[in-house]
Amino acid sequence: MSVYKDAKFTDRLNTAAEARRAMLEKFRAKPGPDDPEVQRRQAELKAIAEAREARIAERKAARAAEAERAAEAEAAQIAEQEARAREQAAREAEKAARIEAEKAARKALRDARYAARKARQK
């Protein structure tokens, strides 16, 4: 038995016309925009879209809050580093002043010995 069926031109035209009619009936069978089922589906889609927008807005707000917290933490860290740098500078200045005072004391002691030696020579 052969699978190929010798179709005549009119048979092919009739088949094509039936297919077009079937598509047209399928299209006409679809509910219109005033159908309650279509309106319900549109309302569902709108609610889903609004929920999605709300989630996106929440994520953006959370990201902004996280970025703000990170900026505040970074600012606090920078302030702490600056405070440590000021303390270090103050310690170094104090150390330099102490060294200068020790140098001045040694110089005064050396000058006193020099003056005493000069006084003995006279």
C-alpha positions in Angstrom: 0.0 0.0 0.0 1.4 3.3 -1.1 1.6 6.3 1.3 1.6 8.8 -1.6 -1.9 9.7 -2.6 -2.3 11.2 -6.1 -4.0 14.4 -5.3 -5.5 16.4 -8.0 -5.2 20.2 -8.2 -8.8 20.7 -7.0 -8.3 18.4 -4.1 -5.3 20.5 -3.0 -7.3 23.7 -3.4 -10.1 22.3 -1.3 -7.7 21.2 1.4 -6.1 24.6 1.5 -9.5 26.3 1.6 -10.5 24.0 4.5 -7.3 24.9 6.4 -8.0 28.6 5.9 -11.6 28.2 7.1 -10.4 26.2 10.2 -7.9 29.0 11.1 -10.6 31.6 10.6 -13.0 29.7 12.8 -10.3 29.3 15.4 -9.6 33.0 15.3 -13.4 33.9 15.5 -13.8 31.5 18.4 -11.3 33.5 20.6 -13.1 35.7 23.2 -13.2 39.4 22.7 -11.8 42.1 25.0 -15.1 42.5 26.8 -15.2 38.8 27.8 -15.0 38.4 31.6 -12.3 35.7 31.2 -10.1 38.0 29.1 -10.7 40.8 31.6 -9.8 38.5 34.5 -6.6 37.4 32.8 -5.6 41.0 32.0 -6.2 41.9 35.6 -4.0 39.0 36.7 -1.3 40.1 34.3 -1.5 43.7 35.6 -1.3 42.5 39.2 1.7 40.4 38.4 3.4 43.3 36.6 2.7 45.6 39.6 4.1 43.0 42.0 7.2 42.7 39.9 7.6 46.5 39.9 7.2 46.6 43.7 9.9 43.9 44.1 12.2 45.8 41.8 11.6 49.0 43.8 12.3 47.1 47.0 15.5 45.7 45.7 16.6 49.1 44.5 15.8 50.6 47.9 17.7 47.8 49.6 20.7 48.3 47.3 20.6 52.1 48.0 20.4 51.4 51.8 23.3 49.0 51.6 25.3 51.5 49.6 24.6 54.2 52.1 25.6 51.9 55.0 28.8 51.0 53.2 29.5 54.7 52.6 28.9 55.5 56.3 31.2 52.6 57.3 33.9 53.8 54.9 33.6 57.4 56.2 33.9 56.1 59.8 36.9 54.0 58.8 38.5 57.0 57.2 37.8 59.2 60.2 39.3 56.5 62.5 42.4 56.4 60.2 42.7 60.2 60.3 42.4 60.2 64.1 45.2 57.5 64.3 47.3 59.6 62.0 46.8 62.7 64.2 47.7 60.7 67.3 50.8 59.3 65.6 51.8 62.8 64.4 51.3 64.1 68.0 53.5 61.3 69.4 56.2 62.0 66.8 56.1 65.7 67.6 56.3 65.0 71.3 59.2 62.6 70.7 61.0 65.3 68.5 60.4 67.9 71.2 61.9 65.5 73.8 64.9 64.8 71.6 65.4 68.6 71.1 65.1 69.2 74.8 67.7 66.4 75.5 70.0 67.9 72.9 69.6 71.4 74.5 70.3 69.9 77.9 73.5 68.2 76.6 74.6 71.4 74.9 74.0 73.4 78.0 76.0 70.8 80.0 78.8 70.9 77.4 78.8 74.7 77.4 79.0 74.7 81.2 82.0 72.4 81.1 83.7 74.5 78.4 83.0 77.6 80.4 84.4 76.0 83.6 87.5 74.9 81.7 88.0 78.4 80.4 87.5 79.9 83.8 90.2 77.5 85.3 92.7 78.5 82.6 92.5 82.2 83.5 
